[in-house]
Amino acid sequence: MAGVSLKCGDCGALLKSVEEAQEHAEVTSHSNFAESTEAVLNLVCSACSKPCRSKTESDLHTKRTGHTEFVDKTMETVKPISLEAPKQPAMESDNADGSSGSGDAAEEMVVPEVDQKLLEELEGMGFPKARATRALHYSGNASLEAAVNWVVEHENDPDVDELPKVPANSKTGPPKPALTPEEVKIKAQELKERARKKKEEEEKRMEREREKERIRIGKELLEAKRIEEDNERKRIILLRKAEKEEERRAREKIRQKVEEDKAERRRKLGLPAEDPAAAKPSVPVVEEKKSSLPIRPATKTEQMRECLRSLKQAHKEDDAKVKRAFQTLLTYMGNVAKNPDEEKFRKIRLTNQTFQDRVGSLRGGIEFMELCGFEKMEGGEFLFLPRDKIDPAIINSAGTELNSAINNPFFGGTMKSLCVLFKPKSSSPAKISFPTNLQSSPDESHFISLIHSCKDTVSLRRVYAQILRRSFLTSRVASQLLSCSSLLKSPDYTLSIFRYSKEKNLFTFNALIRGLTENARFECSIRHFILMLRLGVRPDRLTFPFALKSNSKLGFRWLGKALHAATVKDCVDCDSFVRVSLVDMYAKTKGLKYAYQVFDESPERIKKESVLLWNVLINGYCRAKDLQTAETLFGSMPERNSGSWSTLIKGYVDIGELNRAKQCFELMPEKNVLSWTTLINGFSQNGEYETAISIYFNMVEKGCMKPNEYTVAAVLSACSKSGALESGIRVHGYVLDNGFKLDRAIGTALVDMYAKCGEVDCAANVFSNMGVKDILSWTAMIQGWAIHGRFQQAILCFREMMYSGEKPDEVVFLAVLTACLNSGEVDLGINFFDSMRLDYMIEPTLKHYVVVVDLLGRAGKLNEAHELIESMPINPDLTTWAALYRACKAHNSNRKGEMVSQNLVEIDPELRGSYIFLDKRYAATKGKHRDVEKRRKIVKERGKGWSYIEVDGQLNKFVAGDNSHKQAQEIRLKLEEIVSLAVESGYLPGGDWSIHDIEEEEKENVTGIHSEKLALALGLLRTSPGTVIRIVKNLRICGDCHSLMKYEDDAKVKRAFQTLQTYMGNVSKNPDEEKFRKIRLTNQTFQDRAGSLKGGIEFVELCGFEKMEGEDVLVLTKVH
């Protein structure tokens, strides 16, 4: 069959002509081309008529333009490809003259000449002459290997055993001699250099395009920010106008009410009505000179405030008496607010001596009570507040004013001087200023208390707006705003407040640098520290610790040395807080010798008093895994606290010395929750999950220390990794019983535990009850749906996360890709993979590429998966090639599988992962049995696979061939029983899953003692029928174990059917025998074979059996 395209043997690209093949060779340096019967895809866009040569090219065109309709014109453009050299112009002219024959006449076809030496070698290898001649002709007489490759690729062609024919006039004599090796190298070097230059030019062009795009986006962001600021400014102006208008209407209503009250009093006293002409004008004239007399407050709240101020001014010599009066009035108002129906709290005898001493004898005390609604009655003997006249707003306002009067030291203290200071001068606009002996204005404390009462950014913004409106943004208020905004985790808003603060001094800079450091904005913190120095503000002992902490997170030792020099220059290096920060900074920037030098040069006073200094240095040596020096320092400490012990315990845990960590923990004089948590987390991180869980329950049972949220999260992590669902449920119960909030730490840990233990619906229930969800919570839930193949729920959860405003990161996309992998959604998975790069600017990591390779491999798209690995911007590791190898093995692609297996071994022969995937085919090639055996020994030395199973709340751990369990003999017997029943159902012990070349019986022995099989045997041995068995394994389960577990279920069902058939046969054959018509439910054999299976007893009841004698026996009374 004639070919219609040329296929590149190196990358698999299809080319239409020889010219395209030559261009492809120049660009890629590929030289292995062969004739193919596969047509080149030709998709034409219906909208713009752009041709696309592949599905990938059409997808990219759709993503760029939005065009989705394409017309497949592949078959219209298909024509046989010509491998002949193009005719020369001279020959064309000859032909035109007729010297070369007529175009209508049939040309003579002859067998082409080939290299006779190569032809003889091919015939010696057993190839027919026709096939060998065709192979040499179409491979260009290049080499013996090229001809053999052509034969292998075209062995299924129908005309492979026919001699090739070419026109007689196309004969050009014997083939040209091949290029020498030196000429080949020179030619290849030229092609590579040309391709490199072209690639560099393309990269430069793309970099220029990206830079233009970044500049454009930057301008758009600046413009959007400016528009947002303008809108915010307009909104504030409109809000101020609305507030002023509302205040004006309120004052007008109060004025009218006062006039009505005045007229009512004149009427009751029998006085004539006031002359309207003599009344004051309703609208005050702005130009009128203001009276120097005090202005009576307009609102009830202002009247109460003025009354309290007058009371304080009248008795300013006796502050204690005034304060006691305020507290007494506050008690009265509180009683009324809490018990409005109790008459005893609404009725006060004026002659009561206590009331007279505390309130009645002070001028303004009774007036304040009357302002709150109390009225004199029974001849002025009582103050009474009627129930129907209680106004909660007035009572609350009274309480607020009393609290301010009690807590504000400036309340009513300097009103006369303040009145003069607030009065505007005629020559300049009004300006507020305060005496130098006053450190704050009366309203500063009020605003500061409001700032600290803010629980979210929205309320803080409102307070900040009022501060700007009243022009009270002093340095003290600004510092409190910066601190509060930082505590609310709003670093961007913190920077905005600092930017608009006019007075930038030491206090504002300290609050800003501290807030940025605590919100992990380390680079920004260092930049503002440098700005502080440029503005001439001298840092103090409260500035350097947070600057040093930011630098320790960034890891710049040179900058740390500069900061150290600055502390010496500013004479704060001997401060204990600064000293600790210096040691910590050097320890975290890999400068332990400098850290020890700073510690050693510290004054003896600091060494004796600062336990934290010792702890930080010990922690540095523990992080560097120098436990010997850490132990020496620990032994030299003049005093130790719980932090010292916990630091040393963590050091032992980090190097895997769990026994020494536990010994150190037991030697602690006083254990706290931190030390317990460190030990639990250490055992969990080192794979000792059962020990970690037992330590936690030991902690709870002793009752000496209550676990906190970090302790709970650590033990839940151990439960999730080991599949200990029962223990996890107990921990969850403890969380609910002790009032723990399902916050980010505990809620996320519970979601992860339930999902990994197979109860994903319980995980979803916990997730829905979480109050605050962060990116980790969303990731855990999406990953939970993904690993259980619940694709729709995973995508729905991802969309809900997007709607909530949470921005996805690379881990979220990894979970989404995993969901696509487990559900086989190839196209959607590729779309998500492209979206994370193009839409979210997230560069894929190696893990993302591994998942996509696995996704393509499982779908049988081996060439696309291989192309993706070759085009990765990062070097593929063992797991990447292993994913492709599994796909090749599953789809029986032996040739590609052998190539991938070579890459697996060449990457790193010391890694144990490669031994999991290589099978006996690799050992059989090139005689590498000993090499495989050698590597298997390395695997055994590095570590073994393990399996966990939880039975009766107790974790049991197994490794391959484990005999250490106390029921080892029973487990082996049970396993033999399981295997024999599975064999009866068709199970074949999987010798094909073994790795190295051994006898079949030995293969069965090796696979027969895998850890998951032992765990399964224990589960069936110790659990009652019908119980769910959960087994957790640290490695991928082998095919033999998977097959055995599948056949175990089939064997159990088959055995149940056979048992029921036996029962019915006995009844049919012996209807009069009572023993066949009576089945005891407690019989162990019946329970194991039929009773424990869902539907077994129901089937027996449908056959006429009835439960009798307290439901312990099934009896058939009537035989039909």
Buried (B, 14 or more C-beta within 10 A) or exposed (E): EEBBBBBBBBBEBBBBBBEBBEEBBBEBBBBBBBBBBEBBBBBBBEEEEBBBBEEEBBBEBBBEEEBEEBEEEBEEEBEEBEBEEEEEEEEEEBBEEEEBEEEEEEEEEBBBBBBEEBBEBBBEEEBEEBBBBBBBBBBBBBBBEBBBBBBEBBEEBEEBEEBBEBEEBEEEEEBEEEEEEEEEEEEEEEBEEEBEEEEEEEEEEEEEEEEEEEEEEEEEEEEEEEEEEEEEEEEEEEEEEEEEEEEEEEEEEBBEEEBEEEEEEEEEEEEEEEEEEEEEEEEEEEEEEEEEEEEEBBEBBBBBBBBBBBBBBEBEEEEEBBEBBBBBBBEBBBBBBEEBEEEEBBBBBBEEEEBBBBBBEBEBBBBBBEBBBBEBEEEEEBBBBEEEEBEEEBBEBBBBBBEBBBEBEBBBBBBEEBEEBEEEEEEEEEEEEBEEEBEBBBBBBBBBBBBEEBEEBEBBBEBBBEBEEEEBBBBBBBBBBBBBBBBBEBBEBBBBBBEEBEEBBBBBBBBBBBBBBBBEBBEBBBBBBEBBEEEEBEBBBBBBBBBBBBBBBBEBBEBBBEBBEBBEEBEBBBBBBBBBBBBBBBBBBBBBEBBBEBBEEBEEEBBEEBBBBBBBBBBBBBBBEBBEBBBEBBEEBEEBBBBBBBBBBBBBBBBEBBEBBBEBBEEBEEBBBBBBBBBBBBBBBBBBBBBBBBBBBEBBEEEEBEBBBBBBBBBBBBBBBBBBBBBBBBBBEBBEEEEBEBBBBBBBBBBBBBBBBBBBEBBBEBBEEBEEBBBBBBBBBBBBBBBBBBBEBBBEBBEBBEEEEBEBBBBBBBBBBBBBBBBEBBEBBBBBBBBBEEEEEBEBEBBBBBBBBBBBBBBBBBEBBBBBBEEBEEEBBBBBBBBBBBBBBEBEBEEBBBBBBEBBBEBEEEBBBBBBBBBBEBBEEEEBBEBBBEBBEEBEEEEBBBBBBBBEEBBBBBBBEBEEBEBBEBBBEBBEEBBEBBBEBEBEBBBEBBBBBBEEEEBBBBBBBBBBBBBBBBBBBBBEBEEEBBBBBBBEBBEBBBBBBEBBEBBBEBBBBEBBEEBBEBBEEEEEEEEBBBBBBEEEEBBBBBBBBEEBBEBBEEBBBEBEEEEEBBBBEEEE
